[in-house]
Amino acid sequence: MKALLIKGGRLFDPASRVDAVGDLLIQGDRIAAVGSVERVGEEQVIEAAGLFVLPGLMDIHVHLREPGQEHKETIASGTRAAAAGGFALVACEPNTSPPRDTAARVREVLEIAARRAAVRVLPKCAITRGQQGEKVTDFAALRAAGAVAASDDGFAVADAGVMREAMAAAKRVRLPLTVHVDGPEMVERDIGLAAELDWRVHFSHVSLAEEVELIAGARDRGLRVSGEATPHHLSLCAEEAPEGDANFRVNPPLRSARDRAALRQGLADGVISVIASDHAPHSAEDKAQPYDQARPGVIGLETTVGVIWGELIRSGLVALETVVKATTSGPAEVLGIEAPALREGAMGDVALVDPECDWVVDPEQFQSKARNCPFAGRKLRGKAVATIVGGRVVMREDEIMELGAAA
């Protein structure tokens, strides 16, 4: 593989304290030089003047549907969508058919990803068998097979005793828990368990002001508690959603303008440390049902950068530094994995973003198999224009390169 030289972009990585116009050289799968780099011969060159050069983005809340629901999405199509959106890594939820509650099913995802994924794929496993909320899965075996976190996403573990058992088991094998948020009471309960057991818990798709307040209080007490917000909860609210449009039906639902403001402030303050799409592809038939019967969820991998850049950064509501952390080092900290970074020796995962690119969302042009997008027809400013994974260009100017193992 040829060396890759990215010339003249704005290198921006708050975790590495990098913010300067310069060059980036990737040799093999690692970054070899940062700053002023001379051409070295036969390298591939990307001219990046006017572009932000960021660490490869990470989305730790994605539904890839395979196995069992391939008519909605596959690992191949979902990771192509990730590449199109600037994401070098995704962590996929376990609510497949059947749920990912055994070591064999974790290995299956990794094997498929090795053959077909456009970006890195890290599988989550279920907290409980069949995601039924009754019996805790074998975390030791699941961790050994490659699971990076446990989640019953889509379902809260209602039984406090089961959740306590799960958290204790997760601590023994150092497995993070990313739990489905189902109201302030559940958040308060799990914060209490995190305090009692001294283990980390990450709250997925936080949506209510009261949940933000509880997480803030827990962090002030020094607990290992974190939260994430989705682009749709950060940008949309119930009062503004078109009545009866199932493309705006999500779980948890869109909240009030007050809740949206609290989420934005929580992100700005660092209480919410992760932005994750909760990319949830559904078939056209699933969304064509009466509103209350339509499947909840929206796709988001290909719109996250544009929505966040326009709604939060350009408006001045949230600093660029905060957003970049929330899509790079923040997610990595939750999973306890190496964070992408713009420094010598770091993995060669990079996203190039054009902050001035105006584009209109057209789901028919998406790489995802699904079209359930609440931002269809909206004009956005800010777009990922290249995605590099392990030194390999997997997307450039909306073209997805030949697929292969990215890890």
C-alpha positions as CSV (number, residue, x, y, z in Angstrom):
1,M,0.0,0.0,0.0
2,K,1.4,3.4,-1.0
3,A,2.1,6.0,1.6
4,L,-0.7,8.6,1.8
5,L,0.2,12.4,2.1
6,I,-2.6,14.8,3.0
7,K,-1.3,18.3,2.2
8,G,-2.3,21.7,3.5
9,G,-5.4,21.0,5.5
10,R,-6.3,22.3,8.9
11,L,-5.2,19.6,11.3
12,F,-7.5,19.6,14.2
13,D,-7.4,17.2,17.1
14,P,-8.1,18.7,20.6
15,A,-7.1,15.5,22.4
16,S,-3.6,15.8,20.9
17,R,-3.7,19.6,21.1
18,V,-3.2,20.0,17.4
19,D,-4.8,23.0,15.5
20,A,-2.7,24.2,12.6
21,V,-2.5,24.2,8.9
22,G,-0.1,21.5,7.8
23,D,0.4,18.0,6.3
24,L,-0.2,14.5,7.5
25,L,1.8,11.4,6.3
26,I,0.4,7.9,6.7
27,Q,2.7,5.0,6.0
28,G,1.2,1.5,6.3
29,D,-1.6,1.7,8.7
30,R,-0.1,4.3,11.0
31,I,0.5,8.1,11.0
32,A,4.2,8.7,10.3
33,A,4.5,12.5,10.4
34,V,2.4,15.5,11.3
35,G,3.3,19.1,10.4
36,S,5.3,20.1,7.4
37,V,6.0,17.0,5.3
38,E,7.9,16.9,2.0
39,R,6.8,14.6,-0.8
40,V,8.6,11.3,-0.5
41,G,8.2,9.9,-4.0
42,E,5.4,7.5,-5.0
43,E,2.9,8.4,-2.3
44,Q,-0.8,9.1,-2.9
45,V,-1.5,12.8,-2.4
46,I,-4.7,14.4,-1.2
47,E,-4.7,18.2,-1.5
48,A,-6.7,19.4,1.6
49,A,-6.5,23.2,1.5
50,G,-9.8,24.6,3.0
51,L,-10.6,21.2,4.6
52,F,-10.5,20.1,8.3
53,V,-8.3,17.1,8.8
54,L,-9.8,15.3,11.8
55,P,-9.1,12.0,13.5
56,G,-11.3,9.3,12.0
57,L,-14.8,9.7,13.5
58,M,-16.3,7.0,15.7
59,D,-20.0,6.1,16.1
60,I,-20.6,3.7,19.0
61,H,-24.4,3.3,18.5
62,V,-25.2,1.8,15.1
63,H,-27.7,-0.9,14.1
64,L,-26.3,-2.9,11.2
65,R,-29.2,-5.5,11.2
66,E,-27.1,-8.4,10.0
67,P,-27.8,-11.3,10.6
68,G,-31.5,-11.8,10.3
69,Q,-32.7,-8.4,8.9
70,E,-30.6,-8.0,5.8
71,H,-33.5,-6.5,3.9
72,K,-33.1,-3.4,6.1
73,E,-29.3,-3.2,6.2
74,T,-26.2,-5.3,6.0
75,I,-22.7,-5.0,7.5
76,A,-21.5,-4.1,3.9
77,S,-24.2,-1.4,3.3
78,G,-24.1,0.0,6.8
79,T,-20.4,0.4,6.8
80,R,-20.5,2.0,3.3
81,A,-22.9,4.5,4.9
82,A,-20.4,5.0,7.7
83,A,-17.6,5.7,5.3
84,A,-19.8,8.1,3.4
85,G,-20.4,10.0,6.6
86,G,-16.7,10.2,7.7
87,F,-16.8,7.4,10.2
88,A,-13.8,5.1,10.4
89,L,-15.3,2.9,13.1
90,V,-18.7,1.8,14.3
91,A,-19.8,-0.2,17.2
92,C,-23.0,-2.2,16.3
93,E,-25.9,-3.0,18.6
94,P,-26.8,-6.6,19.4
95,N,-30.5,-6.5,18.5
96,T,-30.1,-8.7,15.4
97,S,-32.2,-11.8,14.7
98,P,-31.4,-13.7,16.8
99,P,-29.9,-11.3,19.3
100,R,-26.1,-11.3,19.7
101,D,-26.0,-13.1,23.1
102,T,-23.4,-15.9,22.4
103,A,-19.7,-15.9,21.6
104,A,-20.4,-17.6,18.3
105,R,-22.7,-14.7,17.2
106,V,-20.0,-12.1,18.2
107,R,-17.4,-14.0,16.1
108,E,-19.9,-14.2,13.2
109,V,-20.1,-10.4,13.0
110,L,-16.3,-10.0,13.1
111,E,-15.9,-12.7,10.3
112,I,-18.5,-10.9,8.1
113,A,-16.9,-7.6,8.7
114,A,-13.4,-8.9,7.9
115,R,-14.8,-9.8,4.4
116,R,-17.2,-7.1,3.6
117,A,-16.9,-4.0,5.9
118,A,-15.7,-0.7,4.5
119,V,-14.7,0.6,8.0
120,R,-13.8,-0.9,11.4
121,V,-16.6,-2.8,13.1
122,L,-16.8,-3.5,16.8
123,P,-19.7,-5.7,18.0
124,K,-21.6,-5.2,21.2
125,C,-23.2,-8.2,22.9
126,A,-26.6,-8.4,24.7
127,I,-26.7,-7.8,28.4
128,T,-29.4,-10.5,28.9
129,R,-30.2,-13.7,27.0
130,G,-32.5,-12.9,24.1
131,Q,-32.6,-9.3,25.4
132,Q,-35.4,-10.6,27.6
133,G,-34.1,-8.8,30.7
134,E,-34.1,-12.0,32.8
135,K,-30.7,-13.9,32.6
136,V,-27.4,-12.2,32.3
137,T,-25.3,-13.5,29.3
138,D,-21.8,-15.0,29.7
139,F,-19.8,-11.8,29.6
140,A,-16.4,-13.6,29.9
141,A,-17.0,-15.7,26.8
142,L,-18.5,-12.7,24.9
143,R,-15.6,-10.5,25.9
144,A,-13.1,-13.1,24.8
145,A,-14.9,-13.5,21.4
146,G,-14.5,-9.8,20.7
147,A,-17.5,-7.9,22.2
148,V,-16.5,-4.4,23.2
149,A,-19.6,-3.5,25.3
150,A,-22.9,-5.0,26.4
151,S,-26.2,-3.5,25.6
152,D,-29.9,-4.5,25.5
153,D,-30.5,-1.5,23.3
154,G,-34.2,-1.1,22.5
155,F,-35.0,-2.5,25.9
156,A,-34.2,-1.4,29.5
157,V,-33.3,-4.1,32.0
158,A,-36.3,-3.5,34.2
159,D,-35.3,-5.8,37.1
160,A,-32.9,-4.0,39.4
161,G,-31.5,-7.3,40.7
162,V,-30.7,-8.5,37.1
163,M,-29.0,-5.2,36.3
164,R,-26.9,-5.3,39.5
165,E,-25.8,-8.9,38.6
166,A,-25.0,-7.6,35.1
167,M,-22.9,-4.7,36.3
168,A,-21.0,-6.9,38.7
169,A,-20.3,-9.4,36.0
170,A,-19.3,-6.7,33.6
171,K,-16.8,-5.3,36.1
172,R,-15.2,-8.7,36.5
173,V,-14.2,-8.9,32.8
174,R,-13.8,-5.1,32.3
175,L,-16.7,-4.9,29.9
176,P,-18.4,-1.5,29.5
177,L,-22.2,-1.3,29.7
178,T,-24.1,1.0,27.3
179,V,-27.6,0.9,28.5
180,H,-30.9,1.9,26.9
181,V,-32.2,5.0,28.6
182,D,-35.9,4.6,29.6
183,G,-36.6,7.7,31.7
184,P,-35.0,9.5,34.7
185,E,-36.0,6.7,37.2
186,M,-33.9,4.1,35.3
187,V,-31.0,6.5,34.9
188,E,-31.1,7.2,38.7
189,R,-31.2,3.5,39.5
190,D,-28.2,2.7,37.3
191,I,-26.2,5.6,38.6
192,G,-26.8,4.2,42.1
193,L,-25.6,0.8,41.0
194,A,-22.5,2.3,39.3
195,A,-21.7,4.0,42.6
196,E,-22.2,0.9,44.7
197,L,-20.2,-1.4,42.4
198,D,-17.6,1.2,41.2
199,W,-18.1,0.4,37.5
200,R,-18.7,2.4,34.5
201,V,-22.1,2.8,32.8
202,H,-22.8,4.7,29.6
203,F,-26.3,6.0,28.9
204,S,-27.4,5.7,25.3
205,H,-29.6,8.3,23.5
206,V,-30.2,10.6,26.4
207,S,-33.2,12.8,25.6
208,L,-34.6,14.5,28.7
209,A,-33.4,17.5,30.7
210,E,-33.8,15.5,33.9
211,E,-31.6,12.7,32.6
212,V,-28.9,15.3,31.8
213,E,-29.1,16.7,35.3
214,L,-28.7,13.2,36.8
215,I,-25.7,12.4,34.7
216,A,-24.1,15.8,35.6
217,G,-24.6,15.1,39.3
218,A,-23.0,11.7,39.0
219,R,-20.0,13.1,37.1
220,D,-19.6,15.8,39.8
221,R,-19.4,13.0,42.3
222,G,-16.6,11.4,40.4
223,L,-18.6,8.4,39.2
224,R,-17.6,6.6,35.9
225,V,-20.8,7.7,34.2
226,S,-21.2,9.0,30.7
227,G,-24.0,9.9,28.3
228,E,-24.6,10.3,24.6
229,A,-27.0,12.3,22.5
230,T,-28.1,11.7,18.9
231,P,-28.0,14.3,16.1
232,H,-31.8,14.1,15.8
233,H,-32.4,14.8,19.5
234,L,-29.9,17.6,19.4
235,S,-31.5,19.2,16.3
236,L,-35.2,18.3,16.3
237,C,-38.0,18.6,18.9
238,A,-41.5,17.4,19.1
239,E,-43.1,20.8,18.6
240,E,-41.5,21.1,15.2
241,A,-41.9,17.6,13.9
242,P,-44.5,17.1,11.1
243,E,-47.6,15.5,12.6
244,G,-48.0,11.8,11.6
245,D,-44.7,11.5,9.7
246,A,-43.2,8.2,10.8
247,N,-39.7,9.3,9.7
248,F,-39.8,11.4,12.9
249,R,-40.8,8.5,15.1
250,V,-37.9,7.4,17.2
251,N,-37.2,5.6,20.5
252,P,-36.9,7.6,22.8
253,P,-39.2,10.0,21.1
254,L,-38.4,13.5,20.1
255,R,-38.7,15.7,23.2
256,S,-39.6,19.3,23.9
257,A,-37.6,22.4,22.9
258,R,-36.6,22.7,26.6
259,D,-35.2,19.1,26.6
260,R,-33.3,19.9,23.3
261,A,-31.8,23.0,24.9
262,A,-30.7,21.0,27.9
263,L,-29.1,18.4,25.7
264,R,-27.2,21.0,23.8
265,Q,-26.0,22.7,27.0
266,G,-25.1,19.3,28.4
267,L,-22.9,18.6,25.3
268,A,-21.4,22.1,25.5
269,D,-20.5,21.5,29.2
270,G,-19.1,18.0,28.7
271,V,-21.8,16.3,30.6
272,I,-22.8,14.6,27.4
273,S,-19.4,13.3,26.1
274,V,-20.5,11.3,23.0
275,I,-22.5,12.0,19.9
276,A,-23.8,8.8,18.3
277,S,-26.3,8.5,15.5
278,D,-28.4,5.5,16.7
279,H,-28.5,4.7,13.0
280,A,-31.6,2.5,12.8
281,P,-32.5,1.4,9.3
282,H,-36.0,0.2,8.5
283,S,-37.8,-0.9,5.4
284,A,-40.2,1.3,3.6
285,E,-43.0,-1.0,4.6
286,D,-42.1,-0.6,8.3
287,K,-42.4,3.1,8.0
288,A,-45.6,3.1,5.9
289,Q,-47.7,2.0,8.8
290,P,-50.0,4.3,10.8
291,Y,-47.7,6.5,13.0
292,D,-48.2,4.6,16.2
293,Q,-47.6,1.3,14.5
294,A,-44.6,2.3,12.4
295,R,-41.2,1.0,13.6
296,P,-39.3,3.7,15.6
297,G,-35.9,4.8,14.4
298,V,-34.1,6.9,11.8
299,I,-30.9,6.5,9.8
300,G,-28.1,9.0,10.7
301,L,-24.6,7.9,9.6
302,E,-24.6,9.9,6.4
303,T,-26.1,13.1,7.9
304,T,-24.4,13.4,11.3
305,V,-21.6,15.7,10.2
306,G,-23.9,18.0,8.3
307,V,-26.5,18.2,11.0
308,I,-24.0,18.8,13.8
309,W,-21.9,21.2,11.9
310,G,-24.8,23.4,10.9
311,E,-27.0,23.1,13.9
312,L,-24.4,23.3,16.6
313,I,-21.0,24.5,15.5
314,R,-21.9,27.1,12.9
315,S,-24.6,28.5,15.2
316,G,-22.1,28.9,18.0
317,L,-24.1,26.7,20.4
318,V,-21.2,24.1,20.8
319,A,-17.5,24.5,20.1
320,L,-15.9,22.6,17.3
321,E,-13.4,21.2,19.9
322,T,-16.3,19.7,21.9
323,V,-17.9,18.1,18.8
324,V,-14.7,16.5,17.6
325,K,-14.0,15.1,21.1
326,A,-17.6,13.7,21.2
327,T,-17.0,11.8,17.9
328,T,-13.4,10.6,18.6
329,S,-11.8,10.5,22.0
330,G,-15.1,10.5,23.9
331,P,-16.5,7.3,22.3
332,A,-13.0,5.7,22.6
333,E,-13.0,6.4,26.3
334,V,-16.4,4.8,26.8
335,L,-15.3,1.6,25.1
336,G,-11.8,1.6,26.6
337,I,-10.1,1.4,23.2
338,E,-7.3,3.3,21.4
339,A,-8.6,6.7,20.3
340,P,-7.9,8.0,16.8
341,A,-5.5,10.9,17.0
342,L,-3.4,13.2,14.8
343,R,0.0,12.2,16.1
344,E,3.0,10.1,15.0
345,G,2.3,6.4,15.7
346,A,-1.5,6.7,15.9
347,M,-3.6,4.5,13.7
348,G,-4.1,5.9,10.3
349,D,-7.8,6.7,10.6
350,V,-8.7,10.2,9.3
351,A,-11.7,12.2,8.2
352,L,-11.6,15.2,5.9
353,V,-14.5,17.6,6.3
354,D,-15.4,20.5,4.1
355,P,-17.0,23.1,6.4
356,E,-18.4,25.2,3.5
357,C,-20.0,22.4,1.5
358,D,-23.7,23.1,1.0
359,W,-25.7,20.0,0.1
360,V,-29.3,18.9,0.1
361,V,-30.1,15.6,1.9
362,D,-31.4,13.1,-0.6
363,P,-31.8,9.6,1.0
364,E,-32.2,8.0,-2.5
365,Q,-28.5,8.7,-3.0
366,F,-27.4,7.2,0.3
367,Q,-25.2,4.2,0.7
368,S,-27.5,2.8,3.4
369,K,-30.2,0.4,2.1
370,A,-32.8,2.4,4.2
371,R,-34.4,5.7,3.5
372,N,-36.1,6.6,6.9
373,C,-34.4,10.0,7.3
374,P,-36.0,13.0,9.0
375,F,-33.6,15.4,7.3
376,A,-34.7,14.5,3.7
377,G,-34.8,17.7,1.6
378,R,-33.0,19.8,4.2
379,K,-30.1,21.9,3.1
380,L,-27.0,21.3,5.3
381,R,-23.6,22.9,5.4
382,G,-20.6,20.8,6.3
383,K,-19.8,17.4,4.8
384,A,-17.3,14.6,5.1
385,V,-15.4,14.5,1.7
386,A,-12.9,11.7,2.5
387,T,-12.6,8.9,5.0
388,I,-9.3,7.0,5.6
389,V,-9.1,3.8,7.6
390,G,-5.8,2.3,8.5
391,G,-4.1,4.3,5.8
392,R,-6.6,3.2,3.1
393,V,-8.9,5.7,1.4
394,V,-12.4,4.2,1.7
395,M,-14.4,7.2,0.6
396,R,-13.5,10.3,-1.4
397,E,-15.9,12.9,-2.8
398,D,-18.9,10.6,-2.2
399,E,-17.2,7.6,-4.0
400,I,-16.9,4.5,-1.9
401,M,-13.7,2.6,-2.7
402,E,-13.4,-1.2,-3.2
403,L,-14.4,-3.0,0.0
404,G,-12.1,-5.1,2.0
405,A,-11.0,-5.7,5.6
406,A,-10.4,-2.4,7.3
407,A,-9.2,-3.6,10.7
